């Protein structure tokens, strides 16, 4: 269940120059991610806040939206302006938004 009252945007509404935080696990990231996104797995987020971009808002994404919604709720509670990307990477791809992989293979959502 997603936390209530989490700010959200569909993938088509994410600006091209948005700061994006990907909270998926390393294997998911390696298979396919948004170019220029910052990768911090959800469990590591509390210890890596100093890596978040200064510009706000930060758009947070995961595979389907659950982890990113939790991250947005947590970040919002700690004073950050954060927005959940509804539907996660699956919706990102379905909206025709680009992604890259670390493997040299065709990017995929795991």
N, C-alpha and C positions, 0 to 999 in steps of 0.2 A: 504494500500500500504506500502511495506517495504521501509525503508530509503535506498537510493542508496549507493553502495560501502561499505556495511557492511560485515566484514569478517565472513565467515560461514564455518561450517563443517557438513557433514551428521553424524548421530548418530554413525555409525560404525567407523568413524574416530576420535571419542572422546577417548583419552587415558583412560585406566582403572584408573589411578591415577590422573585424571584431577580434578581441582577445578571447581565445578559446582554451579552456582547461579540460583535458581528457582524463577522467578518473578511472579508466578501465585498467585491467591487469596487463603486464608486459607482453604476454603472448597475443592479446587482442590488439594492442598498440602496434606491434610489429607486423601483424597481418594487414592492417590498414588503418590509417588515421588522417586527420585533416592537416594538410601542410601548414606549418607554422604554429600548430597547437602546442601547448605546454602539457607534458605528460606527468601527472602525479597520481598514482593509484589512490583510491579512496582511503585505504587504511593508513597511508603515509601522509595524508593531507595535513593533519594537525602539526606535525613536525617540520613541514616544508612551506609554511605560509610565507616565509621571506622570499620565496621564488615566484609568488604571484605577481602578475604585471601591475604596475602602478595605475595604468589606465583602467577606468571602470566604465561600464559594467564588464564583468567577465562572464562569458557564456560557457556553461558546464555541460559536458556530454559524456555519455557512456554507451552501452549497447542498445538498451531500449528505454532508458529514462529513469529507472528506479534509483540506481546509485547516484546519478547526477542530481536527482531531486533531493536526496539526503544531503549531498554535498552543498547544494544551494541553501537548504534550510540551515545547515551548520554555519556556512560562511555568512549568511545574513544575520544570524544570531551574534556573530563576532564582528559585525560592522562593515562587512563587504557588500558591495552591490553586485549580486550574482543573479544569473538567469538560467533556468533549466532549458535545454534544447529538447523539446517534446519529441518522443519517439526515438531519441538517440541516433546512433550511427545508421541503423536500419532506415529510419525516416530520412536521414541526411542523403543517403544513396538514392532512395526512392524519389527524392526531390531533384535529383540530377546534380547534386553538389559534388565537387571533386574530392578525391582522397588519394593518398600515396601509401606505399608500403616500405618497410625497412628490409624486406627479404629480396627485392628485385622481381618478385612475382606480381601478378595482377593484384591490386588491393582487394581485400575481402573483409567482411565484417564477421568476426567470430562470436 
